Amino acid sequence: MVISMKIRTLTIAALSAVVALGLAGCASNPTVNDDAANGQQVQSADAQQTDASTDQAAAPARTPEEELADPADLTIADYGWFPAENGMVDFAVEVQNSNATMEAVAPVIHAVAKDADGNVLFEKDVDVPSVLPDSTYYFSMVTGDNSGMKLAGQEAPQPETMEFTIETPDDAWQQTDVTIGDIYTIEDAGISDTDFGAKEFTGTVTASEEVEGSESSRVDVILFDGDGNIEGGDFKIVDTTPGQAVDYDVYAMGAPDFASYQVYASPWMDEA
């Protein structure tokens, strides 16, 4: 079975950047580990997706024609971040698309970093892969601006606060009936500490279906605190062949203490 799906290529700013994908109602079999730090239980992926579906179901149903004329905006339901090297920031966001038929093809996340006095340290736009209808996605990335500091031989200041918003240009929507089934199986092998100070998440991922235009997949690790809030995350792209398990190892450098994590897999499209 071949599933067609359009996902924009995300420019990878650093190997520690993370993009995590979670689909409400059609999740790609995330694994959940709640013994990562202090053993606190967090809300399961299924419960999170049920909550999102309940919220979406509360809104009046709209026809495909109404959605085509005026798609509902994407929303950021949760986010987390932690400082990376020299002023850069690793962050992860939970993005929801409540439209039943409209795919956001080219969303953009606007990130604003501020110091303790509220002064803006940097503002950056980050391109996001496409978001299919009736879905919840987890995107983790890296952003920041330390080029001037590097040239001056200085350390860039670390943000005190981060703000994230998401927008989709009016011409960056398309109608689709494409959905993603449970095509991924993840076997989580746990966490270990590396000699260079990073947390290493290992396991295997298996794709049961061929996804048209993709010969590789994302494996994304999203970190949560004891209340189920996003702390951040990291990812790796691996080559996958339908029916064959492939090893992954995802490194989180400088990650904060976390209570649990979830591992997601999703198709990775390389544009020509």
C-alpha positions in Angstrom: 0.0 0.0 0.0 1.4 3.4 -1.0 0.4 6.5 1.0 0.9 9.8 -0.7 1.7 12.7 1.6 3.3 16.1 1.1 5.7 17.3 3.8 8.0 20.3 3.3 11.7 19.7 3.9 12.9 21.3 7.1 16.3 22.9 7.0 18.3 21.3 9.9 20.2 24.0 11.7 21.9 21.6 14.1 22.1 17.9 14.7 20.5 18.4 18.1 17.4 20.0 16.6 14.2 18.0 17.0 11.1 17.5 15.1 8.5 15.2 16.6 5.3 14.2 14.9 2.2 13.0 16.8 -1.1 12.5 15.0 -4.3 12.7 17.0 -6.5 9.8 16.1 -3.8 8.3 13.8 -0.6 8.4 15.8 2.5 6.7 14.5 2.8 4.4 17.5 4.8 6.5 20.0 6.4 4.7 22.9 6.1 6.1 26.4 8.7 5.9 29.1 7.9 7.3 32.6 11.0 6.1 34.4 13.4 8.5 32.7 14.2 10.6 35.7 12.1 10.4 38.9 9.5 7.9 37.8 6.6 10.4 37.7 3.7 9.3 35.5 2.8 11.6 32.6 -0.3 11.6 30.5 -0.2 8.9 27.8 -0.1 9.7 24.1 -3.6 8.2 23.7 -5.0 10.4 26.5 -3.4 13.5 25.0 -4.9 12.7 21.6 -8.3 12.0 23.1 -8.2 15.4 24.8 -7.3 17.1 21.5 -10.1 15.2 19.7 -12.6 16.1 22.4 -11.7 19.8 22.1 -12.0 19.6 18.3 -15.3 17.8 18.5 -16.8 20.5 20.6 -16.5 23.0 17.7 -19.3 23.1 15.2 -18.6 20.9 12.2 -17.7 22.8 9.0 -18.2 21.7 5.4 -15.1 21.2 3.2 -16.2 24.2 1.2 -16.3 26.4 4.3 -12.8 25.1 5.3 -11.5 25.8 1.9 -12.7 29.3 2.0 -11.4 30.0 5.5 -9.2 27.4 7.1 -9.0 27.4 10.9 -5.6 28.6 12.1 -3.0 26.2 13.5 -2.5 26.5 17.2 0.4 25.8 19.6 -1.0 23.9 22.5 2.2 23.4 24.4 5.9 24.1 24.1 9.2 23.7 25.9 12.8 24.7 25.4 16.3 24.6 26.8 19.5 26.5 26.0 21.9 25.0 23.5 25.5 26.0 22.9 26.4 29.7 22.7 23.0 31.4 22.6 21.1 28.9 20.5 17.9 27.3 21.8 16.5 23.7 21.3 12.7 23.8 21.4 9.7 21.6 20.9 6.1 22.6 20.2 2.8 20.8 20.1 0.9 22.0 17.0 -2.8 21.2 16.4 -4.7 21.4 13.1 -8.5 21.3 13.8 -9.5 21.4 10.1 -11.0 18.2 8.8 -9.9 18.6 5.2 -7.2 21.3 5.0 -3.5 20.6 5.1 -1.2 23.4 6.2 1.6 23.0 3.6 4.0 25.8 4.7 3.5 26.8 8.3 6.1 29.1 10.0 6.9 29.3 13.7 7.9 32.7 14.9 10.3 32.5 17.9 11.1 35.5 20.2 13.8 35.3 22.8 14.0 37.8 25.7 16.4 38.5 28.6 15.4 38.9 32.2 14.5 42.6 31.6 12.2 41.8 28.7 14.7 43.0 26.0 14.5 41.0 22.8 17.6 39.0 22.1 16.5 37.6 18.8 13.4 37.0 16.6 13.5 34.1 14.2 11.1 32.5 11.7 11.4 28.7 11.5 9.9 26.8 8.6 7.8 23.8 9.7 6.9 20.6 7.8 3.3 20.4 6.6 0.5 19.6 9.1 -2.2 17.2 7.9 -5.9 17.7 8.9 -7.3 16.6 12.2 -3.9 16.1 13.6 -1.6 16.9 16.5 2.1 17.2 15.7 5.2 17.6 17.8 7.9 19.7 16.2 11.3 20.1 17.8 14.0 22.4 16.3 16.9 24.7 17.0 16.9 28.5 16.6 18.9 31.5 17.7 21.4 34.1 16.4 24.9 34.1 17.7 26.8 35.0 14.5 27.7 38.5 15.7 28.9 37.2 19.0 31.1 34.6 17.4 32.7 37.3 15.1 33.4 39.4 18.2 34.8 36.5 20.2 32.0 36.8 22.8 29.5 34.4 24.3 26.0 35.0 23.3 23.5 35.7 26.2 21.1 32.9 27.0 17.4 33.8 26.8 15.3 34.1 30.0 12.0 33.5 28.2 10.9 32.2 24.8 7.6 32.9 23.0 6.3 30.9 20.0 3.5 31.5 17.6 2.6 29.8 14.3 1.1 31.1 11.1 0.3 29.6 7.7 0.3 32.0 4.7 -3.1 32.3 2.9 -1.7 30.5 -0.2 -0.1 27.7 1.8 -3.2 25.6 2.4 -4.5 22.7 0.3 -7.4 20.4 0.6 -6.7 16.7 1.1 -8.2 13.4 2.2 -4.8 11.9 3.0 -4.3 10.4 6.5 -1.5 8.4 8.1 -2.3 5.1 9.7 -0.2 3.2 12.2 2.6 2.5 9.9 5.4 2.6 12.4 6.4 0.3 15.2 8.9 1.5 17.7 10.9 -0.7 20.2 12.4 1.5 22.9 15.7 0.3 24.3 15.9 3.0 26.9 18.4 5.7 27.9 22.1 5.8 28.6 24.7 8.5 29.5 27.4 9.2 27.0 31.1 10.1 27.7 30.4 13.6 26.3 27.5 14.4 28.6 24.5 13.7 26.3 21.6 11.5 27.0 21.4 8.7 24.3 18.0 7.2 23.4 18.2 3.9 21.5 15.8 1.4 20.0 14.5 0.2 16.6 11.8 1.5 14.3 10.0 -0.5 11.6 7.8 1.0 8.8 5.1 -1.4 7.7 4.1 0.7 4.7 5.9 2.4 1.8 5.4 6.2 1.9 5.6 7.6 -1.6 8.6 9.9 -2.1 10.3 8.9 1.2 13.2 6.5 1.7 13.9 7.7 5.3 12.0 8.5 8.5 12.3 10.8 11.4 12.7 9.4 14.9 11.8 12.1 17.4 12.2 12.0 21.2 10.0 14.5 23.1 10.8 15.1 26.8 8.1 15.9 29.4 8.1 17.1 33.0 6.2 15.4 35.8 3.0 17.3 34.9 3.1 16.2 31.2 4.4 19.5 29.9 6.9 19.6 27.1 10.5 20.2 28.1 12.2 19.9 24.7 13.6 17.0 22.6 15.9 15.8 19.8 15.6 13.7 16.6 17.5 11.7 14.0 16.7 10.7 10.4 17.2 7.1 9.5 16.8 5.1 6.3 13.8 2.8 6.5 12.7 -0.1 4.3 9.1 -1.4 4.8 9.0 -4.5 7.0 12.7 -4.1 8.2 13.6 -2.9 11.7 16.4 -0.3 11.8 18.3 1.0 14.8 18.1 4.6 15.9 20.2 6.5 18.4 19.0 10.0 19.4 21.3 12.3 21.4 20.0 15.1 23.7 22.8 17.4 24.7 22.2 19.9 27.5 18.7 18.6 28.1 17.0 19.5 31.4 15.8 17.0 34.0 12.7 15.3 32.7 10.2 12.8 34.1 9.4 10.9 30.9 9.7 10.9 27.2 7.8 9.7 24.1 9.3 8.4 20.9 7.6 9.2 17.6 8.4 8.2 14.0 7.2 9.9 10.8 8.0 10.0 7.1 10.8 12.4 6.1 10.5 13.8 2.6 13.6 15.1 0.7 12.7 17.6 -1.9 14.7 17.5 -5.1 
